[in-house]
Amino acid sequence: MCNKCKRPCCKLGKICLITFIIAFAILIINIIFLCNNDQENNILTATAVETDNPEIGITTIKFSKNIIQEGTAITHVEGSDSFIVNESGIYQISYQLFGTRDTIGTFNFESALSVNDTVLLDTLNDSPILRDNVVNRMTLTSTVLLQLNAGDVLKLQGISVDDIRYANARIDIKKV
């Protein structure tokens, strides 16, 4: 019973109002959750091992194994160097490229992404120049966002004038 009006219906009205507010809040939270989860994940992760890339110097990196492949926005045939974009959008691309050299001497290599066989100079990643009597190995890593169109072909390039071997690599591509 309400102290002001001394009626039991006043208390019942407050309970109904509170119940309605809680139910409405739960409904809004569920709608937000469902809307955000309707988007399909589009992720592709591929790795390369030393036998995938026997070339030295300048080469496009081949990836022998797809580790994660969700969605259809980007595809890759295991063993190839090409990632095919099936849906236009913004993509986050992260990679690691490990280069080695068997002989002692100046050691330096670069990596870059290419789209439709055009190297994107703003993705160029340069290793430091190592001089004589050092371990000649290096891992280059990078993460970039690119606007890509359906039909584009994405590749990772290893670039060097020295006899660099690309022992292993990993690439992670996600449509954001």
Disulfide bonds with the S-S distance in Angstrom:
none
